[in-house]
Amino acid sequence: MPNRLQHETSPYLLQHADNPVEWYPWGDEAFAAAQAQNKPILLSVGYSACHWCHVMAHESFEDDDTAAYMNEHFICIKVDREERPDVDDIYMQATLLFNRGNGGWPMTVFMTPEGHPFHAGTYYPPEARYGMPSFRQVMELVIDSYRKKRKDVERTARGIANDLSRSAFDNLAAESDILTFDLLDAAAEVMLSRADPVHGGLTRGGPKFPSPVNLEYLLRYHVATNNNQVLQAVLFTLRKMAEGGMYDQLGGGFHRYSVDEKWLVPHFEKMLYDNAQLARVYLHAWQISGEAFFREIVIDTLDYVMREMTDDNGGFYSTQDADSEGEEGKFFVWAEAELRESLAGVVPNVDAVLTYWGVTRGGNFEGKNILHAADMMERVAVRHGLDIEQMRADVNTAKTVLFTLRKNRIAPGRDEKMLAAWNGMMLAAFAEAARVLDHELYRRAAVANAEFLQRDMMNDAGRLWRSHKDGISKINGYLEDYAQVIDGLLELYQTTFDARWFIEAQRLAEVVLEHFESEDGGFYDTSDDHDELIVRPRNVQDNATPSGNAMMGYNLLRLTGYSAETRYEDAALTIYRALGNAINEYPMAFGQLLTGLDMYLRRPVEIALIGDLAHEQTRAMLDMIRGQFRPLAIVAHASRNADGNAMPALLRHRTLREGDPAAYVCENFVCAAPVTTADDLKRALTRQIPLSTPTAAPFVLDDDADEDVLDG
């Protein structure tokens, strides 16, 4: 008989709906049952693309004897960490405390009926091995302690709960003097010192994670300082990642991370959030370097998302599994003989192609081959007596053949729930790529996603839902949901200049200020009307995705530039001031905060463009703006003279110049004299004109923009 998970929409929870374990979803019913039956709670947290989650499920949760013991002694709760990041964050912190900083998924937590954790771990095998006790042994010890040492257990649980209730903002002085360029310099220096000069990456040894927030910060730092050493470290890392097995050489898109230092052997699941972030980093790398390779990675990654991760309603799916047919990576790996047979008679120089991909008879992963760029294509071509164009043509032909063959394999499972935060991240990626690459299909994908978010992921009060699947939206949106959707909408506004997207971004920011803001600075991860947990989480460090606080601070700075509402910047500054010392101590954990702090210190460059986009001059100025990576730029556009009600406020009272299109470059809400040509605009942006004179009028209050301007 199916258990209570049968009524859920999460694919991960539904994977466990037929377990003999009497699983409860997270909620009041489970806690009421634990208190009524005086049983401890066994909380199991995972996600659908998690390999070891599947292993533990097959070994233990599908085993009748193990399930019977769990049902007799515990109230068992199963949680999808992607749906409930609040629950995951709280109990992962507890797991780290119990295990001296070690954690992961599946996460296994033992709690009192009130939800206070008193023991925690991760994967447990069915029999003692790997230096770990068996799952049954752990459960027996927990029950023995719970029955015989109940007071000690409850004392431990209360102590852990108290530790968890301490905010990252506690005991942190609100210092402003540490928020200097020296902090940005020191952070870049630390990241650079950790970079692997042999294999790339911002850490040495394995496993290696892509760390897109830190790579993004370093690219922005290079643009501001022209530090070429930083740029080369980032570009080298991006090349190595995209040449390795962590990148799908046939279908595009990145796997989650590499288990080794060479980016060769990945954890084969593909996460929407990784591909959203990395697509933007590679896009910026192309803008800076001009290397076509980076542009190709952007296109292949976004094409993969459109092809395999996009729903008909415009939403983006969450993940693809690591496993297929019960084996990790089976869909993606190849035997040498299979490759030779498949390419024979189709590719003229099979040996050269297999050499380029590092294919051997023994393989590089459990007897099979993970395709990767094992050597420079030019060098392989020379060794095989080929010119580079022939070599490139052979590799491309082989890719087409193998990708077509691979489609006939049994594909990994796909988690088709749509999460607001991850959709916001991919919305931003498609929107920015659409304008930088002038790609109409990407623009349509971005607009369709924004319309999906408005239509299907907001309640009647205009508040975001966290999750959507099969026509059902559920769970109050978290801070990261709002922050990422706001970012996506601001990027879409700058692509389409449709004011509705800016208006919606600003409206959602007001929801955050009303329902998430904390009195002592920053924001909570949950709204003030969220269901009650043992603590109200407030995470400030980046993980695989940027922290909600960091992303929201960055959004508020941009909204300040668009609106001249300094209360937005004031709210952002509470985060930076509280966490300045923490950033200084461990910058690797605060890449997104560093990006926001960089914008705060260097100041946004506000650009108001007035003129019909069909006009040659307007188009030339816009192309000039978009042709270069300008991380500090925020751009608004109106087709004709903008009145005092224009949105964003940056446009108000901005006019054509004698009937010609005009661009206004502003800093700190003060604008230089308008320019009317792309060359003049380029000079204005290159100068980064300091507009600090007190005689110039703020753009929101400037009732006569043609007269009250500075002479550029």
N, C-alpha and C positions, 0 to 999 in steps of 0.2 A: 504494500500500500504506500502511495506517495506520502511524504511528510508535509509539514506546514509550508515548506519552501515551494510547493507546487503553485502557489498563488502569486509568486514573485515574478518580476519581469527581467531581473538580472540573469544573463546567461550563466554566470558563475554559480549563482544560487540554484538555478534550475538544473545544473549539472549534478547537484546533490539532492534533488527532490525525491529520487528513488532510493537513496541510501537507507539501510535499515536503522540508521541513527535517527532519533526523533528530533530532528533539527527544528529550532525556532528561528525566525528572522529576528533581527534586533528590534526590540520594542517592549512595551509595558507588559504584554502577555508573558513573556519569558521571565521577566524579573518578578512578576507576581507569582508565577509558578515556583520559582526558586525560594521565595519567602514562605509560601504556603507549605511547600514540601521540605523546607529546611535543608536544601541541597546547595552545594557550591555550583558555580556556573563554569562550564568549559566553553571558552570563546575561541573559535577558529576563524582566522582572517586570511583571505587570499584574493586571487583574481584569476580570471579565466585563462590568461595566457601564461600563467606561472607553471613551469615544468614540475617543480617539486611539490606544488599543490596537488597536481594530478597524481603524482607518485604516492603521496600520503593518502589521498582519497582511495586509490585502488588497493593499497596495502592494508589500510585500517578502517576507513569509513564504509567500505563495501563488505567488510568482513563481519559475518553474523555474530561471532563470539565477542569481538571487540565492541561492536555496536551495542550488544546486550549489556556489557559492563558499563559503557558510557550512559546508556539509558537508565540503568539501575541507580547509578551513583551521582549523576550530574544532570543539570538542565543545560542542554547543548545549544549554543547560538552560533550560527554561521553568518559571516559578514563579508560582503564584497567591498574590499578596500577602496575601489574606484568610485563606488556609490557613496560610501561613508568615510571620507577622508578624516572627519573629526574623530570617529571611533578608532580608526587606524592610527592616527597620530597619538592619541592619548595612550593607547595600550602598547604602541611601539616604544614610546618613551619608557614605559614600565618595563618592557622586555629588555631594553638596553640597560636599565638599572640592575635588573636581576642577572644579566649576563655580561657584565663588565664591558659594555659598549658593543656587543654583538647582537645583531637582530636580522630579520629577514622574513620571507614568506615561504610556506605557510607559517603564520604566527599562532602560537598556542598559548592561551592565557587562562589561568585558573583564578576565579574571583569569588568573593563573598556574594550572597544574594543581593547586596546593595550595589554591586559592581566595582568593589575595591579589589584590585589585583593583589594576590599574595604569592604567586609563582608564575613564571612564564618561560617559554622557549620557542623554538621554531619547528622545524621538521623533526619528528621522532620516528625511527624505523620500527617495524613490527617485532624484530628481535634485536637484542643488543648488538650493535656493530658501529663502525666508524668512531669508536671511542665514546659512543652515546648509549644511554640506557634505552630499553625498549619503551614504546608508548605505554604498554600495559604496566610496566614497572613504575613509570612516572605517575600514572593515574593512581596506582595502589598506594604509593608513598604520599601523594596529595591527600587521598581519602583518610589514610591513617593519621596524618597530621591534623586534618580538619576535625576528626572525631576526638582524638586524644589530647590535642593541644590547641583547642579552639581559641582560647584567650590569646595565646601567642600568635596564632594565625591572624586574628582580627587586629592585634596590635601592629603586626607587620603591614597588614593591608592599609590601616589608617595612616601609618607613617609614609608608605609609598604614595597614597592619595595626597597627603600634605606636600610631599616633594613635587608631585605633578602640578599642584595648584600654584606653584611659584612661577610668576610670569618672567619672560625674558626681559621685560621692562623693569622688574624689581631691582632695586639697588643700583640702577644705572643713572648716573647724574645726567641731567639735561645740559650737556655741554655743547656750546656752539664753536668754541675756539679750535676744536679738533677737526671741524669740517673745513678743511683747507685743501689746496692743490697738493700739498705734501702727502695727504692721506691717499689721494688718487695715485700719486707717483709710487708710494710705498707698496700699495696693493699690486700695481702692475709689476713692480720689481719682484715681489714674492711669487706671483704666478709665473713669471719668466724664469725664476730660479728653480722652479719645480718642473719645468718643461723637459720632456725627454728628447735629447738632441739626435737620437738614433732612430726611434720609431714614431716620434710625435706624441702629442698628448700633454696635458698639464700635470701628469703624475708619471712616475717611473715604475716599471714592473706592472704585473697584472693582478687583478682584472683592471680594465680601463673603461671608463665611462666618457662619453663625448663632451660633457660639461659645456653645453652651448651657451649658457648665460655668461660664463667666464670668457669664452672665446669672443662673444659679442662685446663684452666690456673692453677687451683688449683691442678689438678693431676700432672701437670708438676712441679709445685712448690714442691709438696711432693717428687717427684723423686729426685729433686735437694737438698732438705733440710732434707729429712726423717722426716718431721713434721707429726706425726701420727694423730694429732687432725684434721688437714686439710683433710687427707685421709678419716678418719671416717665420717666427715661431708659430703663429696662427695659420698661415698659409701652408706651412709644412705639415702641421697636424691635419688640416682639412684634406690635403692630398693623400696622406697616409690612411686616413679613415676611409676615404672613398675608393682607394685602391685595394683595401683589405676585404676580408670576408664579412666584416660587419656590415658592409654595403652589399646589397643584392645586385650582383654584376649583370644579371639578366633582366630583372623586372623593375629595378629601381627601388629606392627606399632603404632606410637604415634599420637594422636590427637593434635590439635594446642596448647591448654593450658587448665588449670583447672580454673573454675569460683570460686572455693572454696579453702580453705587452705589445704584440705586433698587429693588433686589430684583425687577426686572422680568424679565430674561432669565436663566433658570437654566441650569446644566448639568442636563439633564433626567433623569439617573438618580435613582432613589430608593433610599436606603440605610436598612436596618432601624435602624441605630444612631442616625441623625439623628432619625428619627421617635420612637424610644424616649425619647431625651433631651428632645426638644422637647415631647412630650406631657406630661412631668412639669413642665417649666418653665411651660407654659401652664396646667396644673392649679393650680400654686402661685400664678400670677398671678391666676387667678380667685378662689382662696381669699382672697387679700389684698385685691383690688380689688372683688370682687363683680360685675364686668362680665360679662354673659352671653356676650359675644362670645368671650372666652377659653375658656369652658366648651364652646361650640360647636366650637371648633377641636380641643379635646381629644377630643371625641366623634367628630368626623369623621375625625380621624387614626387613632384606635384602631379605628373601624369599617372604615376602609380596610385596616388590617393584618389584621383578622379576615377580611375579604372576599377579599383578594388575596395575603396573605403568610403564611397559616397552613396548615400541612400537617395531614392527617387524624390524624397521630400526636401532635399537640399542639405540634410544633416550629414555629419561625418561619423563613421563607426569608430569604436575605441581601439581595438587591438586585433592582431592576428596571432594565433597560438604559435608556440615553438614546436609543438608536436603534431605529427600526422601519422595515422595508422599506429599510434602508440609509441612512436619513436621520435626522439628529439632531432629536428633538422632533416628528417627524411625527404621532405619535399624539395630541399634546396641543394642536396649533395649528389655527386656523380661518381660512378666507377669509371676508370680510364677506358675499359673496353667498351662501355656504353657510349662514351663520348666519341671514340674513334668510329664506331659503327654508325652513329647518328650523323657524323660530319663527312664520312667518306663519300666521295663523288660529288659533294656539294661545295665544300671548302677546298680550294686548290692546295693549301699549305697547312694541313692539319697539325703536323708536328710543331710548326712555329706557333700556332694558336695555343696548343696545349702547353708549350713551354711558357708562353706569356702568362697563362693562367695558373702556372705552377702545378700542373697535373702530373701525378706519378702513379705507378701501378699500386704502390702501397697506400697512397692517399695521405691526407693530413688530418683526417677526422674519422676515427673508428673504421679505417679501411676504405673510406670514400674520400672524395675531393670536394673541398669548399673552393669555389672559383674565386680567384683574386689576382690582381696584377702583381705577379711575382718579380717582374723586372721591367725596366723601361721598354716601351714598345719599340723605340728607335734601336735600342741595343739588340733586342731579339731579332729585329728585321735584318740588321747587319750580319748577325751570326748565321742566319739562314739564307743569306744572299738575296734578300728582298728589298725593294724600295719601300719607304714608309707608307706611301699611299696604298700599295698592294697589301701591306701588313694590316693597315687600318681597315681596309675593305674586307679582308678575310675575317678579322675579329668581329666586325659588324654583322657579316653574314652568319657567322657561327652563333652570335647572340640571337638573331632572329630565329634560326633553326631550333636552338635549344629552348628558347622561351616558348615557342609553339609546342614542342614536345612536352615541356613541363606542365603545360595547361591540362594535359591528359592525366596527370597524376592526381591522386586524392589530395586535395588542398588542406592546409591546416584549418582548424576551426577559426571562426571569426566572431568576436564579441560585438554584436550589432547594437548595443545600447549606445546612445549618444549623450555625452556629458557636456554641459554648458561651457565649462572652462576649456576643455580640449577643443571644442568647436570654435570657441573664440580665438584660440591660438592658431588654428588652421585657417580661420577666416582672415586673420591678420596676414598670414603667409600668402594666401591667394591674392588678397587685395594689394599688397605691396608688390608682389611679382607681376601682377597685371599691369600696374602703371610703369614699373621699371622696364619690363620686357615688352610692353605694349601688346599684351596678350589678351585677346577678347574672350577666349574660353575661360581663362582664369577670372576675368572680371565677372562673367556670368556666374561662375561657381561661387564667388564671394557674395554677390548680391543674393543668389538663391539661398545661401546659408544664413545670411542676415535676416532674410524674410522668414526662414524656418525658425530661427531663434525667437523672433517677435511673435510668430503665429503659434508655435507649438511648445515653446519653453518658457512662457510667461503666464502667470495666473491672472485672474480678473483684476487684481489690484496692481498689475504691472510689475510684479516681483518675479525673479527668475526661479525656475525649477532647476534642480541639479541634473536629473536623468530623464531620458525619454526613450521609450521602446514600444513598438507595436501600438502606437497611438496613445500610450499612457505616459504622462509626465508626473514625476513624483520627487519628493524630498526637497525641502527648502534649499535654495541656492546658498552656497558658501561664499566667503569673501573672494576666493580665487575665481569662482564663477563670474562674479560681477567684474572683477579686475580684468580678467582675460577677455570677456565680451566687450567691455569698454574699450580696451586696446584694439580689438578687431574692428569695432565700429569707427573708431578714430582713423584707423588705417583705410577703411572703406570710404570714409568721407573724403580723405585726401586723394583717393583714386577716382571717385565719381563726382565729387563736389555736390552731392545730393544732400541738402541740409537736414533731411530727416534723420540721417545716420548720426550727425553731430548732435542734434537735439536729443536723440535717444541715448547717446553716450553720456551727455550731461545729466539727463534725468536719472540714469542708473547710478551716477556718481552721487546724486543727492540721496538716493535710497541707501547707499553705503554710509554716508555721513549721518543719516538718521538712525540706522539700525545696527551698525557694526562698530561705530567709533567708541573708543575707550576714553574715560576721563583722564587717565594718566598717560595718554599718548598712543598713537597708532590705532590699530583695529583688531577686533576679535575675528577669529575665523568663522564664527557662527553668528547669526543675527540674534537680536534681543528677544525674538519670539521663537527661537529654535527649541527643539525638545531638550530637556535638562539632562546634562551629563555630570559625571563626578567633578569635572572641572570644565570651564569654558576655555577652549584652546585658543592660543594666540601664537602661532608659529612664525618665526621671523627669518629662519634660515632657508636658503634654496635647497631643494632636493633635486629630483629629476626634472622638476618644473620650478619656476620662480615662486618664491613665497608670495602669498596674497598681499601681505603688507608692502613688500618691495614693489610689486607690480602696481598696487594702488597708489603708492607714493609717486611713481613715475607718471601715471595717468593724471594725477592731480596737478603736477607741474605743467603738463601740456595743456590741461584745461585752463590753468591760470593764463598761459600765453594766449589762448584763444579768446578768453573772456575778460581778462583783467580783474577777475575775482580773486583777490589776494587771500581770501579765506581758504581757498584750495591749497595754495602754497603753504599757508600756516599749518594746515593739517598734515601735509607731507613732511614738514620740518620736524614735527614731533617725533616722527620715526627716525629720521637721520640723527637728530640730537641725542636721542636715547640710546642709539646703537652705534654711535661713532667709535667708541672704545672697542666694542666687539668687532666692528669691521676692521679696525686697525690690528687687532690681535689675530684674527683669522679671516683674511679677505676671501679665501677660497669658498667660504660658505655664504658670501654675500654679493655675488656677481650682479644680481639685479639691483640691489641697493646701490652698488657702485655706479651702475649705469644711470640711475636717477640722480645720485649725488653729482655725477659728472655734468648732467644737464643743469642742475641747480647752480653749481659754481660757475660754469662757463656761460650760462644763460641761454634760453631758447632764442632762436632767430625766427621772428614772426614775419611771415610773408603774405601780404594781401595782394592778390592778382585780380585786376578788373579788366574785363573784355571778353567778347564772344570767343569761345574756344575754336570756332571755325576761322577766326581771323588769323592771318599768317603771323602777325606780331605776337599775339597772345600765345599761339602754339609754340613759337620759337622760344619765348620766355619760359613757358612751362617745361618744354623739353630740356632746356638748359638746367632748370632746377632738378629735374628727375634724372638727368644724365650722370649725376655724381652722387655718391653716398654722403648725405648731409644729415648726420644724426641729431643735430640740434634744431633742424628746420621744422617748423609747423606751417602748413600752407592752407590758405583759404582762398576761395574764388567766388566772384560774382560776375555775371555776364555784362552787367551795366551798372551805372551809378547806384551805390547801395545806400539805403535810407537808414534812419536811426533804429529800425527794428530788425535789421539784417542779422542773420545767424550764420556763423559765429559773430560775436561782437567785434572781432578784429576787422571785419569788413565795414563796419558802420561809418558812414559819411566818406567812404572812399569812392573816388570818381574817376572817370576817364580823363585824359589830359588832352583837351582840345579835340575831343572825339576819338582819340587814339587809345588803345589799351595801355594800361599802366600797372606798374608793380611798386608796392610800398614795402620797404624793408624796415622792420621795427625791432627794437630791443627794449625790454622793460616797459612796454606799452607806449614807447615814443618812436615816431617814425621819421626816417630821413625823407628828403625830397623824392617824389616818385620818379621812376625811370620808365622809359618807353621802348627800350630795345633790349635784346638778349645780351648784347655785349656790355651795356651799361649795368644791367642787372648782375651779370657775372662779376664785374668790377666791384659792385656794391657788396656782394656776398663774400668776395675774396678779402675785401678790407675788413669785414666783420666790424662795421662802424660802431664805435662806442657812443651810445646815445644817452649820455648821463646828464646833459645840461638841464637845469631845473626850469628853463624857460620854455621848453618844448611841451606841448600838451599831450597827455595820455590819449591813446587812440580812441578809447571809449567815450571820452568827454569832448573830443575835438569836433566842434560843430562846423568848422570851416577848414576842411582838410587841405584845400587848395592854397590857403594862406598861411596857416600855422604849422609849417613844417620846417625842419632843419635844412640848411643847405648842405647837400651830401658832399 
